[in-house]
Amino acid sequence: MLRRALGRAVTQISACSCSVTNPMVLRFCGTSGLSSSQEESVARQMIQYALSHARSQKSGESYAQAMLVLEQGVSNFQASSGDSGEDAIGVLLLAMSTLLYERGELGDAIEKLQMVHRLEGASLLVRVAALEGIVGLRLENGEDNASRMQANNYLQLLKGSTDTQASFALDAVTSRAKAIKGLADLATGELNTAELSFSDENTNLEEGKIQKGNAVLSYGEYLHATGNFSLAKDLYERIIEVFEAKDGFDYPYPAAANMVPEEVLLGATCGLGQLLSQSGRICRNPTHSTEQKGRR
């Protein structure tokens, strides 16, 4: 699977001080999993085919062909399923946004995510994935104030939702909403405001809680930016441990563009490598830094 890391430095983190005023935001690209309804199962197969085809050749033609597959799927669901197929339409649009992001077409990627957000019949999980992606793309594009406004819209969507999801699903998207708000605040240097969005209780990545991967990575970035290197290192290493065990499309929740869970692993690895470099402990393999330290 193609993985492209696009980091945008808001300012540079000081490696010599525990009080850091220059945060860095790291975000990455990809796409991820779907639910098990019949429509979404078909959509998932189309997404797997389209993304595999685009990424195997990594050419303009292969990406164009993959987009045609996804566009045809959207058209078919719109014609045959009505509102009942809006989750399937939504996840296809999320995948289209991811492909556009991988080609560097951020504006078009955001447009696809906005289309998902306007699907009133789509589930909360699909719509918040779109909002999360919009915030991530705006952050990467340097639209910091717009990203904060969008993050606020994300929180308002959750407050006004009547969607009946499982309690943990709601807990997970709430954690992700708060974390992306904190990340947007961090990008604009509002460290005190960002602190309110993070909580130690929302950093658990034990079995069944992988949906919080983006929230945990955002918290790790906050700790990293504010000089809490020890805890940031622990979070990065835990993310790497959990996400290395996952494979391909094997994720239980939707995401898009630079907020996809596959790339949480890459984000944590890059963050850990940067942290070790800043603290003067460069190692060849960041994932085994703890073991290497113990052997010294």
Secondary structure, DSSP 8 states (H G I E B T S, - for coil): ----EEEE-SS---TT-SS-----EEEE-EE-----SHHHHHHHHHHHHHHHHHHHH-SHHHHHHHHHHHHHHHHHHHHHTGGGGHHHHHHHHHHHHHHHHHTT-HHHHHHHHHHHHT-TTS-HHHHHHHHHHHHHHHHHTT-HHHHHHHHHHHHHHHHT------HHHHHHHHHHHHHHHHHHHHHTT-HHHHHTT--GGG---STT-GGGHHHHHHHHHHHHHTT-HHHHHHHHHHHHHHHTT--TT--SS--EETT-THHHHHHHHHHHHHHHHHTT---S-GGGHHHHHHH-
